[in-house]
Amino acid sequence: MKRVVSLFVIVLFVFACAKKEDKFETLKTEVFAIHDEVMPKMGELMSLKKKVLDKVEGSENPDELRDIALSLEKAQSGMMKWMNDWGTNSTPHVNNESTEEAKLTFINAEIEKVKKVREEINSSIAEAKKALNN
């Protein structure tokens, strides 16, 4: 009977560990889905920046256009920074060299960061397109 209980506890432990690992992997998949959604927009950011800056001369609102160009540049820099930080900081978590708690804390913070990057990219693109259509 003790063997059955011991075996049952071991099985529960294995499933509990697997469930935590699955949570990390699920969240990591979400992080990269967001990254993959906005990464293709990097070229568009720089193209829009050039178009906005080309429109500055002779514009009634040159400062507003410069601000939009800066917003586009910041959005692009934000993505580059996030990718660099991921490369620098993710290794121990991805390679299972950290605790489950540390892994989940890390990946939850990364989700928030990459969501912010997505918002900055999408809002700066929308703002630039609106300014160019006026």
C-alpha positions in Angstrom: 0.0 0.0 0.0 2.8 2.4 0.8 4.3 1.7 -2.6 1.0 2.6 -4.3 0.8 5.9 -2.3 4.4 6.7 -3.1 3.9 6.0 -6.7 0.8 8.1 -6.8 2.7 11.1 -5.1 5.5 10.7 -7.7 3.1 10.7 -10.6 1.3 13.8 -9.2 4.6 15.6 -8.8 5.7 14.8 -12.4 2.3 16.1 -13.7 2.6 19.2 -11.6 6.0 20.0 -12.9 4.9 19.3 -16.4 2.0 21.7 -16.0 4.2 24.5 -14.8 6.6 23.9 -17.8 3.6 23.9 -20.1 2.5 27.3 -18.7 6.0 28.8 -19.4 6.0 27.3 -22.9 2.5 28.6 -23.6 3.4 32.1 -22.4 6.6 32.0 -24.4 4.6 31.1 -27.5 2.4 34.1 -26.8 5.4 36.4 -26.6 6.7 35.2 -29.9 3.3 35.4 -31.6 3.2 39.1 -30.7 6.8 39.5 -31.8 6.0 37.8 -35.1 3.0 39.9 -35.6 4.9 43.2 -35.4 8.4 42.4 -36.6 7.3 42.5 -40.3 6.3 46.2 -39.7 9.8 47.4 -39.1 10.4 48.2 -42.8 7.1 50.1 -42.9 8.1 52.1 -39.8 11.2 53.4 -41.5 9.5 54.0 -44.8 6.8 56.0 -43.1 9.4 57.9 -41.1 11.1 59.0 -44.4 7.7 60.0 -45.9 6.8 62.0 -42.9 10.1 63.8 -42.8 9.9 64.5 -46.5 6.6 66.2 -45.8 8.0 68.5 -43.1 9.3 71.2 -45.5 6.4 73.4 -46.5 4.1 71.9 -44.0 1.9 74.0 -41.8 2.7 71.6 -38.9 6.4 70.7 -39.1 6.9 70.1 -35.4 3.9 67.7 -35.4 5.4 65.8 -38.3 8.8 65.7 -36.6 7.2 64.3 -33.5 5.5 61.6 -35.5 8.8 60.7 -37.1 10.4 60.5 -33.6 7.5 58.3 -32.5 8.2 55.9 -35.4 11.9 55.9 -34.6 11.2 55.2 -30.9 8.8 52.3 -31.8 11.5 50.8 -34.0 14.1 51.2 -31.3 11.8 49.7 -28.7 11.5 46.5 -30.8 15.3 46.3 -31.2 15.8 46.9 -27.5 13.2 44.2 -26.6 14.9 41.7 -28.9 18.3 42.5 -27.6 17.1 42.2 -24.0 15.4 38.9 -24.7 18.6 37.5 -26.2 20.6 38.7 -23.1 18.1 37.7 -20.4 16.1 34.7 -21.6 18.8 32.0 -21.7 18.6 30.7 -18.1 14.8 30.5 -18.3 14.6 28.9 -21.7 17.4 26.4 -20.8 15.6 25.5 -17.5 18.5 26.9 -15.4 16.1 28.9 -13.2 13.3 28.1 -10.9 9.7 27.7 -12.1 8.8 30.9 -10.2 11.6 32.9 -11.8 10.7 31.6 -15.2 7.1 32.6 -14.8 8.0 36.0 -13.4 10.3 36.6 -16.3 7.9 35.5 -19.1 5.0 37.4 -17.6 7.2 40.6 -17.6 8.2 39.8 -21.2 4.6 39.6 -22.3 3.9 43.0 -20.9 7.0 44.5 -22.6 6.3 43.0 -26.0 2.6 44.1 -25.8 3.9 47.6 -25.1 6.2 47.4 -28.1 3.3 46.2 -30.3 1.1 49.1 -29.1 3.9 51.7 -29.8 4.5 50.2 -33.3 0.8 50.1 -34.2 -0.1 53.5 -32.8 2.9 55.2 -34.4 2.1 53.7 -37.8 -1.5 54.7 -37.6 -0.5 58.3 -36.6 1.9 58.5 -39.5 -0.6 57.2 -42.0 -3.2 59.7 -40.8 -0.7 62.6 -41.1 0.3 61.6 -44.6 -3.3 61.4 -45.7 -4.0 65.0 -44.6 
